[in-house]
Amino acid sequence: MRLIAKILVLAVLSAAAPSHHVLAAELERARGELIYVPAYSRIFSFPNRSELLAATLTVHNVDPENSLTLGRIDYHDETGTLLRSFLETPRALNPLESASFLVPSNDTTGGVGANFIVEWTADTAVLSPLTEAIMVTGPGTPGPSFTSRGRVIDRTVGAQ
């Protein structure tokens, strides 16, 4: 009898659990976005000691059917001052293609609160790209490594 009761409880719970599957057609699409991505060229391990980090920004076009165009990849320091623009001309990203941009560990100009600004557009409404920065210490040195995801700060929405 206990076994039957447990099976019934599991059946009721699994039937009542919300589904976490979302169809691609239900995902929010846009024709362009401005994305803020935190990055760190150094982090403090003690009050007077910091670890130097390399930061790699990667933009993944997660749309399996549509291309998008990167119009701007800018790197700012912790005061918001523009340090570098990575693109001289727009860069197309085909479906499922990625592009990466490196700030090496010996470039400490960004400071603790550096960031990337990513601007992209598309001819049609597409899935928003995945943008993240990966920070790691220099080669051969054990140390911290972590990622930081981008946050949309402006969006252009249009018909699909």
N, C-alpha and C positions, 0 to 999 in steps of 0.2 A: 504494500500500500504506500509506503514512504517513497519508493522509487517512482510510482505513478504520480504522486503529488509533486515530486521534484521535476519530473518531465513536464507536467502541466504548467508549473511556475516558470520554467525556462521557456516554454512555448509562448506563454503570455508576454513575458518580458521581451523576448526577441521580436515578437509581432508588434509590440508597442514602441520599440526603439526607433528613433528617427533615422532615416537613411542619410548617409553622408555623401552619396553619389550625386554629382551635378553634371548634367549633360552639357557639352560644349555650347550648344545653342542657347542655354540658359545663362551662361557666363556673361559678365558685363564686358562690352566691347567699346573701343574708343577709336577716334581718328588721330589722336595725338595726346601726349602727356608731357608734363614737366615733373621730373622725379628727383628728390633729394636723397642722397645716399651717404650716411656717415662713414668717415674713414679716419684712420689714426696712423700717423707716421711715427708716433712714439706713445708709450704709456708708462706711467710711473709705477715702480714696484716698491719704492721707499721715498720719503720726502725729497731727497736729493739725488735719487738714482732713477733713471728711466731706461726702458728697453726700446731700441730702434726697430721699426717694423717696415716691411714692404707692404704696399697696398695694391691689390689687383682688382680693378673694377671689371666685372663681366656683365654684359647685357645679353640675355638669352631671348630670342624670338620664339616664344612657346606656341605660336599659331602654326598649326600644321598645313595650312592652305594659303596664307597670305604673307606678303613681304611687308616690311616697314622700313623707314629711313631714319637713321640717326642724324639729327641736324646739329647737335651740340653735345659735347662731353667736356665739361669744365671742371677744374680742380681748384678749390678755394682753401685758404688757410683758416685757422681758428678765429680770425677776426672778420672773416667773410671776404677778404681780399682775393681777387682772381689771381692765381699763380700760373696756370697753364690751361690752354685750350688744346685738347687732343685732336680735334678734327679741323683740317683746313678746308675740306669740302664735305658735303653730306656723304654718309656711308650707308648703302643699302644692306639690309639683313634679310636674306631669303627665309622661307619657312624653316623653322627649327635650327637656324644658323645662330651662332654666338660670336661676339666680338669682345676682346679683352684689352685693357689699358693699364699699364704698370707705372706705379710710383715706387722706385727702388728704395731699399732700406737706408741708403746713404743720403737720400733727399729728406731732410728733416724740416723743410720749410713749412709744411702743413701744420705741424704741431699736434696737440692732443685732440683738438676739435675740428680737424679738417673735414672736407666733404666734397663730393662730386655732385654736379648738376647734370642730369641727362635729359635731353629734349629729343622727342621722336615724333614722327608723323606717318600717316599712311593714307593712301588714296581711298580706302574703304575702311569701315570700322573693323578692327582686329582685336585679338586678345592682347591685353597689356603684357609687355615683356617682363620677364623676371630680371631684376637688377639687384646685384649684390656686390659688396666689396669683401675680399678675403684678405685678412691681415696675418702676416707670418713674420717670424724673426729671420735673421740672415742665415745663409747656408752653414751647416755644421754646428749651429748653436741651438741647444734645446731651449725652448722658450714658448711663450704664448702664441696661439694661433686661434683665430675666431672669424666669424662672418658678421656682416651687417647688411640687412635688407633695406632696399629703397622704399621711400614713402612718396606717393603721388601728392604733389602740391598744386597742380593745375591739370585740368583734363578738358579735351575737346571731344564732345560726343556728336556723333552723326549717324545717319541712316546706314544700314549695312549694305 
